[in-house]
C-alpha cells in the first residue's frame, strides 16, 4: 500500500511538472539542437590512419570524443567514391555521381549546409589545407557538374556569402594577365573578395589580421605545402576562423578539412599520412576546446572516404613508431570511415550509418536552431 501511494505521489508530481513546464520530450529535443556546428573532415582518413597517428603521437584529441560510429561512403553509382561525391553527401545529405559538386544526378543544384546556415543568419566558414576550390570545400558552397571546373567554382565562391575562406587557390581568383593566374579570362575575383572582406595572402598578413567579422586567406597559388612546411598551420587557421565566426549571436557553421591526408594515402607514404593526421588532430583540439567553453557547440569529425587501403603491420607503442605498413591501393577504397561527435545532438552520430546521414542531421539542426 505504501509503495502504491508513493508511486501515485511521484506520478502526480510529474503530471504537475509537465503541466507547468510543458512536455519533457519537447524540452529535451530543444536542448539537443546546437547553436554552432564545426565539421572536421579528414580527407582519405581511415581507422588505420588514426591508429598510426596515435602510435606516433601518443595521444590524440580525437580520443576526447565519447560518441563514435562508422559510415559507409559509396557514391550514387559506385562503391568506391571520390571527394566530390562524398563531399556532396556530407554537405547536402544526398548521394550523387563521382566528380559532381553539390548537384544531383540530373545536374540540378543541391542545397548545402552553408546555404541553410546563411538562411538562419548564421556565420559560415571553410578552412582547408588545399585550394579552396578543391572538391571538398567546393561541395559546401558551389554547384557544378565537374570538380575540375576550378575557375567556375572560384566564381561561385566569390559570389557566395561565406564569411571565412582560408586555404590555397589564389591563382583561380586572379585575372589571366596576372602572374600565377590559373584563369583563362580577365575576371578579377580577388578584387571581388576584397570588396566584401579583408583578404590576406601571407603568414605575416594573417598574423596581423585584427578584429574582423569576415576574412579570406589565400596562401598559395594552388595548394599549400605539407604540414611540416605549412604556415599558417591548419590549427592556427581554425582558431582564427572560430574567433571570427563566434562573434555572431545567431551562431555559426564551420567546415575544416585536413586535405592532404588523402594525398599521402595516394602516395602510399606512411610518414606523410601520420604528419598530416596529427596536424588535422591538432585542429580538432581547437574545436573541442572552444566547445568546452561554449556548450552550445556540436563538433563532428569524419572522413569523406578511406585512401590507400592502409594497414599497420609492425611497430612499437613504447618507441612511438610504425615500422611496417602496407597498402592495397593508390586510390580510394570502399571501407567504412569513422565518425566522432561531441556536444548537443551528438547522439545522432552513434553506430553504423551512411555519410548522407551526417549532412541531413547537420541540416536538420540548422533548420531547427533559433
JOPEDA-V852331 format. One record per residue. N is the residue number from 1. PSI is psi as a letter, one per 30 degrees, with the letter a starting at -180 (none if undefined). OMEGA is omega in degrees with one decimal (none if undefined). NEAR is the number of other ideal C-beta (glycine too) atoms within 8 Angstrom. Layout:
BEGIN
n-><N;N>
psi-><PSI;PSI>
omega-><OMEGA;OMEGA>
near-><NEAR;NEAR>
END
This chain:
BEGIN
n-><1;2;3;4;5;6;7;8;9;10;11;12;13;14;15;16;17;18;19;20;21;22;23;24;25;26;27;28;29;30;31;32;33;34;35;36;37;38;39;40;41;42;43;44;45;46;47;48;49;50;51;52;53;54;55;56;57;58;59;60;61;62;63;64;65;66;67;68;69;70;71;72;73;74;75;76;77;78;79;80;81;82;83;84;85;86;87;88;89;90;91;92;93;94;95;96;97;98;99;100;101;102;103;104;105;106;107;108;109;110;111;112;113;114;115;116;117;118;119;120;121;122;123;124;125;126;127;128;129;130;131;132;133;134;135;136;137;138;139;140;141;142;143;144;145;146;147;148;149;150;151;152;153;154;155;156;157;158;159;160;161;162;163;164;165;166;167;168;169;170;171;172;173;174;175;176;177;178;179;180;181;182;183;184;185;186;187;188;189;190;191;192;193;194;195;196;197;198;199;200;201;202;203;204;205;206;207;208;209;210;211;212;213;214;215;216;217;218;219;220;221;222;223;224;225;226;227;228;229;230;231;232;233;234;235;236;237;238;239;240;241;242;243;244;245;246;247;248;249;250;251;252;253;254;255;256;257;258;259;260;261;262;263;264;265;266;267;268;269;270;271;272;273;274;275;276;277;278;279;280;281;282;283;284;285;286;287;288;289;290;291;292;293;294;295;296;297;298;299;300;301;302;303;304;305;306;307;308;309;310;311;312;313;314;315;316;317;318;319;320;321;322;323;324;325;326;327;328;329;330;331;332;333;334;335;336;337;338;339;340;341;342;343;344;345;346;347;348;349;350;351;352;353;354;355;356;357;358;359;360;361;362;363;364;365;366;367;368;369;370>
psi-><e;e;e;e;e;e;e;e;e;e;e;e;e;e;e;e;e;e;e;e;f;l;k;e;e;e;e;e;e;e;f;g;j;l;e;k;k;j;j;k;j;j;k;g;j;a;e;e;e;e;e;e;e;e;e;e;f;e;k;k;f;f;f;f;k;f;k;k;a;k;k;l;g;l;a;f;f;k;e;j;a;l;f;e;e;e;e;e;e;e;f;f;g;k;l;a;l;k;f;k;j;h;l;a;f;g;g;k;k;k;k;l;e;e;e;e;e;e;e;g;g;l;l;l;l;k;k;l;h;a;k;f;g;l;e;e;e;e;f;f;f;l;j;l;f;k;f;f;i;e;e;e;e;e;e;e;e;e;f;l;g;k;f;k;j;k;a;a;g;e;f;f;f;k;l;e;f;k;k;f;k;g;l;g;l;g;k;i;f;e;e;e;e;f;f;f;l;k;k;l;g;l;e;e;e;e;f;g;j;a;j;l;g;l;l;k;j;j;g;l;e;d;k;l;a;l;e;f;f;k;k;l;l;e;e;e;e;e;e;e;e;e;e;e;e;f;f;j;f;f;a;l;k;k;k;k;k;i;e;g;e;e;e;e;e;e;f;h;j;e;e;e;e;e;e;e;e;e;e;e;e;e;e;e;e;e;e;e;e;e;e;e;e;j;f;g;k;k;k;k;k;a;l;f;l;k;k;f;h;k;k;k;e;l;a;k;e;e;f;h;k;j;f;k;l;l;k;f;l;g;a;l;l;g;k;l;l;l;k;k;k;k;a;k;g;f;f;f;g;l;a;k;a;l;f;f;e;e;e;e;e;e;e;e;e;e;e;f;l;none>
omega-><178.7;-179.2;-179.7;179.3;179.8;179.4;178.7;179.7;-179.6;179.6;178.6;178.9;-179.8;178.5;177.4;-179.8;179.2;179.3;-177.9;-170.1;-173.8;-176.1;-178.9;-179.4;180.0;179.9;179.4;-178.9;-178.8;-177.7;-179.5;178.8;-177.2;174.1;-179.5;176.3;175.0;179.7;176.1;179.3;173.0;-174.9;178.6;-172.0;175.4;-178.0;-179.6;176.6;180.0;179.9;-179.6;179.0;178.5;179.2;-176.2;-176.3;-179.1;-179.9;177.6;174.0;178.6;176.6;-178.7;-179.7;177.3;175.6;-176.2;177.2;176.8;-177.8;166.7;-169.6;-174.3;175.8;-178.5;-174.0;-174.2;175.5;179.4;-173.9;168.7;-174.9;-179.7;-180.0;179.6;176.1;177.0;178.9;-179.4;-176.9;-172.5;-175.7;-179.2;173.3;172.5;-177.6;-179.4;-179.3;-176.5;179.1;176.6;166.0;180.0;-179.7;175.6;170.8;173.9;-177.0;173.3;-176.2;-174.4;177.5;177.8;-179.1;174.5;-179.7;179.4;176.7;179.2;177.7;173.8;172.9;-177.0;-179.7;175.3;179.5;-175.4;176.4;175.7;172.4;179.6;178.3;-177.1;-167.6;-174.7;178.5;180.0;-177.5;-178.5;-173.4;-175.5;179.1;178.7;-176.9;177.9;178.5;-178.3;-177.5;-175.4;-178.2;177.0;176.7;178.1;178.5;-179.4;175.8;-179.5;-179.2;-175.2;177.2;-178.6;-172.6;178.8;178.1;-179.7;178.1;175.3;176.3;-178.2;-176.7;-179.4;-179.1;-176.8;177.1;-174.4;-177.2;-179.3;-179.9;179.0;-178.5;174.7;-178.4;174.3;175.1;-176.6;177.5;-179.7;-177.7;176.9;177.3;177.8;177.6;-177.9;177.9;-177.6;179.7;171.9;178.8;177.6;-175.0;-179.7;177.9;-179.6;178.4;179.4;-176.9;179.9;177.5;-175.0;-179.0;-178.9;177.2;173.5;179.6;171.4;174.9;179.8;-165.1;176.9;178.7;174.7;-177.7;172.2;179.0;178.7;-177.7;-177.9;-178.7;-170.6;175.6;-3.9;-178.0;176.1;178.0;179.7;179.7;179.5;179.6;-178.9;178.9;179.0;178.7;179.9;-172.5;-176.3;176.0;-179.6;-177.6;177.7;179.5;-176.5;169.2;-179.5;172.1;178.5;-179.7;166.8;-165.4;-168.0;169.5;179.5;-177.3;177.6;176.6;176.9;-179.5;-175.7;-175.0;-175.7;179.2;177.2;177.1;-175.3;-178.6;179.4;179.4;176.5;177.6;177.4;-179.4;176.2;176.9;176.1;178.4;177.1;178.4;179.7;178.4;177.4;-178.7;177.6;178.3;-179.7;-175.1;175.2;-175.0;173.8;177.1;179.5;174.5;175.5;177.1;177.5;179.2;173.1;179.5;171.2;-172.4;-173.2;178.2;179.5;-176.5;179.0;-179.9;-177.5;174.2;-177.9;-178.4;179.6;179.0;170.7;-174.2;178.4;177.0;-179.7;-179.4;176.2;-173.6;169.3;178.1;178.9;173.7;179.5;-178.7;173.5;179.3;-179.5;169.9;178.8;177.9;179.0;177.4;-178.3;-179.9;-174.8;-177.3;-178.0;-174.6;-179.8;174.9;-178.8;-179.9;179.5;-177.1;177.0;178.9;177.1;-179.9;-178.0;179.2;177.4;-178.7;177.5;178.7;179.2;179.4;-176.9;-178.0;-179.4;none>
near-><4;5;6;7;8;8;8;8;8;8;8;8;8;8;8;8;8;10;6;5;7;6;6;8;6;8;10;8;8;7;7;9;11;14;10;15;16;16;14;16;15;14;15;18;16;15;8;10;16;13;9;16;14;11;13;11;10;5;5;10;9;10;7;7;11;5;11;9;12;10;15;9;14;9;13;8;5;9;5;9;15;12;15;15;17;14;18;17;18;14;14;14;11;10;9;15;9;10;11;17;18;16;13;10;7;4;7;6;7;13;7;12;16;15;8;12;14;10;6;11;6;13;16;15;16;17;15;15;14;15;13;15;12;15;11;16;16;17;17;13;12;13;8;13;8;8;14;5;10;11;11;9;15;15;10;12;15;10;6;9;5;11;13;16;13;15;19;14;18;13;11;14;12;14;10;9;5;7;3;8;10;10;13;4;7;7;7;9;13;11;7;10;13;9;5;6;10;9;11;11;8;7;8;6;10;14;7;6;11;4;2;9;7;11;15;12;15;15;14;11;8;8;12;9;7;9;12;6;6;12;6;11;10;15;11;9;16;14;9;13;14;13;8;15;15;10;7;11;3;9;14;15;17;18;17;16;15;17;14;14;18;13;11;15;15;11;8;8;7;11;6;12;16;12;12;16;16;13;15;14;13;12;16;13;11;12;16;12;8;12;15;7;5;10;7;9;15;15;14;15;13;16;14;16;14;17;16;16;9;16;9;12;6;6;10;8;6;4;6;9;8;12;6;8;11;7;11;7;8;7;8;11;13;8;8;9;16;15;14;12;18;12;12;11;12;13;8;8;14;9;5;7;12;7;15;10;12;17;15;9;12;14;13;8;13;14;8;6;11;2>
END
